[in-house]
Structures are given as structure tokens and as C-alpha cells.
Amino acid sequence: MPISKEDKQKYVEQFGKDGGDTGSPKVQVAILTHRIRELTDHVKLHKKDNHTRRGLVQLVSKRKKLLKYIMRTNAESYINLIKELSIRR
């Protein structure tokens, strides 16, 4: 299931620079995290759905690359982002 407009707008307002900033890495990571959590629940329920599992792995890889970029450019915002999204412990 795709992310709703309300959820996407919430992430843009929370992590973006202005109201239309959907392309910044922080917003992209937040949206990917939302999608990853939804797909994780789906894969737990449907254990043999390998197509969705493959898509989930691709999303996790994409988020990992974006997080690596954020860490390389601004380490402080990286730390704040992973705390706000509770990605890692």
C-alpha cells in the first residue's frame, strides 16, 4: 500500500526545509522508513511473498545509501534523524 498524502505531508513538514521539499535526503529517508515498516508487517504476515520481500530489501538498501550520504555531509543531522525515526539503537 502506498503512503498516504497526509503521512507524506507530515514528513515533509517535519523534516523538510519548506512545504514543498520532498526531495531532500531527510524527507526521503523518513518516507522510506514509513514504507519499510509497512512492508515489514506485510512480510511477517505473508511469509512466502518473495516479490514483496525483494522490494523491501531494495528499499532498505536505498535508505542505507541515503543515510550514508547524510552522515558524510552532516553528521549532526544524521544523529538527530536516526533518533527521531528510531531507526537504530
C-alpha positions in Angstrom: 0.0 0.0 0.0 1.4 3.4 -1.0 2.0 6.1 1.6 -1.0 8.4 2.0 -0.8 12.1 1.1 -1.4 13.1 4.8 1.5 11.0 6.0 3.8 12.3 3.3 2.9 15.9 4.0 3.6 15.2 7.7 7.1 14.0 6.9 7.7 16.9 4.6 6.7 19.4 7.3 8.7 17.7 10.0 12.0 17.0 8.0 11.8 19.3 5.0 13.1 22.8 4.6 9.8 24.2 3.4 6.3 22.9 2.5 7.2 21.5 -0.9 10.6 20.0 -0.1 10.1 16.3 -0.9 13.5 15.7 -2.5 15.8 16.4 0.4 17.5 13.3 1.8 16.0 13.6 5.2 12.4 13.6 3.8 13.3 10.7 1.5 14.6 8.7 4.5 11.5 9.4 6.5 9.2 8.3 3.7 11.3 5.2 3.0 11.2 4.3 6.7 7.4 4.6 6.7 7.2 2.3 3.7 9.7 -0.2 5.2 7.7 -0.5 8.4 4.5 -1.2 6.4 6.2 -3.8 4.2 7.9 -5.4 7.2 4.5 -6.0 8.7 3.2 -7.4 5.4 6.1 -9.8 5.0 5.7 -11.0 8.6 2.1 -11.9 7.8 2.7 -13.3 4.3 5.9 -15.3 4.7 6.0 -16.7 1.1 5.6 -13.3 -0.6 9.1 -13.2 -2.1 8.3 -10.4 -4.5 7.5 -8.0 -1.7 10.5 -9.2 0.3 12.7 -8.3 -2.6 11.2 -4.9 -2.8 11.7 -4.5 0.9 15.4 -5.3 0.6 15.7 -2.7 -2.2 14.1 -0.1 -0.1 16.3 -0.8 2.9 19.4 -0.6 0.6 18.2 2.7 -0.8 17.6 4.1 2.7 21.1 2.9 3.8 22.7 4.8 0.9 20.8 8.0 1.7 21.8 7.7 5.4 25.4 7.2 4.4 25.2 10.4 2.3 23.6 12.3 5.2 26.3 11.0 7.6 29.0 12.1 5.2 27.6 15.6 4.6 26.3 16.5 8.1 26.9 14.1 11.0 24.8 16.0 13.5 21.7 15.9 11.4 22.3 12.2 10.8 22.3 11.6 14.6 19.1 13.6 15.0 17.4 11.9 12.1 18.0 8.4 13.4 16.9 9.3 16.8 13.6 10.9 15.6 12.8 8.0 13.3 14.1 5.4 15.8 15.9 3.5 13.1 18.9 2.3 15.1 19.5 1.8 18.8 
